[in-house]
Structures are given as structure tokens and as C-alpha cells.
Amino acid sequence: QVQLVESGGGLVQAGSSLRLSCAASGGTFSSYAMAWFRQSPGKERECVAIIGRRGTYTYSPDSVKDRFTISRDNAKNTVYLQIDTLHPEDTAVYYCAAGVSPVVFSSHYPYWGQGTQVTVSS
């Protein structure tokens, strides 16, 4: 059983940057693909970044790939999401998730954190 705890969210101004962190415990972190999802009110949860077990494979959708960077430190059991040039539409709860395969489908991730709120003011 893997426990995930996100941190780093907050209220920021448009154009600024944030780094979200997700600390894992209770499992073998390096055996899991990790992903970041976000969900804003009235919208479906969407995948914004994926990273493979060793960190050599990463993916972000075209809508955010120029501004979102995912990375991981297996020695620290932590995955990160760097978000640059924040837009008001980035406002959402950001969740990290752990699963077997690096895919965009939320149903493939059995382990989830509680989420961290990111609010971007214009």
C-alpha cells in the first residue's frame, strides 16, 4: 500500500511558477509509474504529466507540455511537478497518483494523494 502526500500548492499570480511535490511512503517507490492529474470545479480530472519508473520516460499533453515538467527522485521517494508561467485556467486541485503503467487514464492508478489546491489570480 502506497501513501502519497502532495504539497506546494497555494495562491499565486498569473505568470509565476510553482513546484509541487508528492512524497510517497509505504511501498517501493521506484516500482511505480507516477502521474499528476488536476481537477477544477465542473470539469473532469485530467492527466497533466506522467513519468516512468526510472524517470527516463515523461509525457505531458500538448496543452501544457511547454510549461509543465515532471521529475522524480527515487532516492527521496518524491515526484515533482514544475509549473511555469501559470495561467488562471491552471487553477485546480492537483493530485499525484501511482500505478503500474505510465498511462493517462486515471482508472489505471490505484494510489492517490489527497490533492493540493493551486489558485492562480489574474
N, C-alpha and C positions, 0 to 999 in steps of 0.2 A: 504494500500500500504506500503510495507516494503522497506526501502532503506538499502543497505549493502555497507560497505566500508572496503576493505581489507588493511592491512599494514603489514610491517615486512619483505618484500622481499628484495633482494639485491644480490650482488656478493659475493660469499663465496668460500672457498677452500673445496675440497673434504675431507670428514671425519669430518667436523664441523657440528654444529647444528644450527637450526633456529626455531623461534616460530612465526608463522603467526597469526595475529589477524583479526577478522572480527566484526566490530561494526554495530549493527542494530538500526534502528530508524523508527518511523512511524507506528509501529504495535505492537502487543502483542508478544514479542519475545518468551516467554515460550510456545506459542501455535504452534510453528513451529518446525518441524524436520529440522536439519541443515546438510549440507554436504560440503565437499571440493572436487573440481574437479581440474584437471590440463590438460593443452593442450600445446603441443610443436609443432613446425612447421612441417607440413606434417602428423601429427597424429590426430586421433580423440580425443575428450575430454573424459577423463576417470575419474571415481569416485575413490578417494583415501581414503575417510573417511566419515562416517555417524554417527550422534548422534541423539538419540531420544529427545523428548521434555523436559524430566526431566533429561537427561544425564545418565540414567541407562542403556540404550542400545547403544552400539557402534559397528561399523563394519569397517574393512578395508580389502581389498583384500590380498590374501596370498603374493602377490608380494611386499607389503610394510608394512604389519602389524607388523613386528618386529621393524620397525624404525619410523612409523608414529603413533602419538597419538592425538586423537581428544578429546576436552573437551569443556565445556561451563560454563558460569557464568550467570545465568538468572538475577541476581541482577544487573549485569553490561551490560546486553543485548549484550554479546560478546561471540563468539565462537573462539576457538584456534586450531591451528594445530602445534604440536611439531614434528619437523623432525630431527631425529638424524642420524649420520653417513651419511651425504649427499654424493651422487654419482653424477658424471657428467650427468648421464641419468635422474636425477631428475630435470634437467634444463627444465623449463616450465613456463607458466603463470598459477598461482594458483587462482582459483575462489572459493568464497563461495556462497552458494545457500540456499534458504529457501523454504520449501514446507510442505505439509500436512503429507506425509508419509516418513519414513526413508528408501528410496529405492535407488538403484544405477543408475536408469535411469534419465538422465538429463532432459528429457521431462516432468518429474513429478515435477520439481522445477520451479515455475513461477517467482521467485525473484532471481536476480543475482547481485553480485558486479561487479566492473569494472576490477578486477583482479590485482594481484601483481606479478611482474617478479622475479623469482628465477633463478639465474645463478650460476652453480657450476663449478669451474675451477679445472682441474686435476693437 
